[in-house]
Amino acid sequence: MNIEPIAYYRSLLPTKFGVPRQSGLVAELKGKIVFQQQCYNPDALRGIEGFDYLWLLWGFSLNAKKEGEWNALVRPPLLGGNEYMGVFATRSPFRPNPLGLSSVRLLGVENSAEGLALLVAGADLVDNTPIYDIKPYVEYSDSHVGVRSGFVDNNRWRTLEVVFPVELRSLFGDDDFAALYRILELDPRPQYHDDPERIYGMPFAGFDVRFKVVGSVLEVVEVFELL
């Protein structure tokens, strides 16, 4: 089976650094799904406004490994990168077929400068991610309340206290700042990093946001506009 992208995702995050580790973790983060010419047909979206959420089937386009390279055992970041789990018991990007599945909130449909697009929120996708299919989220069949979630049940992402100078906060609009704050609060660093002297840089919305983490406090120290 040969599959081709039907659309591409437009995001405020141009690199993997800072991208939420799961969809829905940063509900404030907005993006756009822009359809390719072969799928540029409004009839294909007829009725979609009646759904609050969508499933996206997409590709891990920034994988460091070549397609087809994968390991049976991986180290989930949620476990600190120190414990192995079977690849099919995780959401690791390094899979036999590098496909991702995310649930996103549908905000609307528009004809943008790039063409027909869906406005969504809560995605865990990097900018320019290829989208291979879109399906509606249906609550009666897709929601399972009270079920077990394996090692996830006993491990939660820790949140940080974020210190963001007022003069730097004013560089962002309210919506973008809300998303950025939540991303920083969830600690975008690799889980094995713990260097209080290190300054991290995270591209976001055309800016380089630089911060350091000491204990449970993340402090934004500089914000530069990317040229």
ABEGO torsion letter per residue (X at the ends): XBBBBABBBBBABABABGBBABBGABAABBBBBBBBAAABBAAAABGAAABABBBBBBBBAABABBBGBBBABBBBAAAGGABBBBAAABABABBABBBBBBBBBBAEBBBBAAEBBBBBBGBABBBGBBBABBBBBBAAAABBBGBBAEAAAABBBBBBBBBBBAAAAAABBAAAAAAAAAAAAAGABBAABBBAABBBBBBBGGBBBBBBBBEABBBBABBBBBX
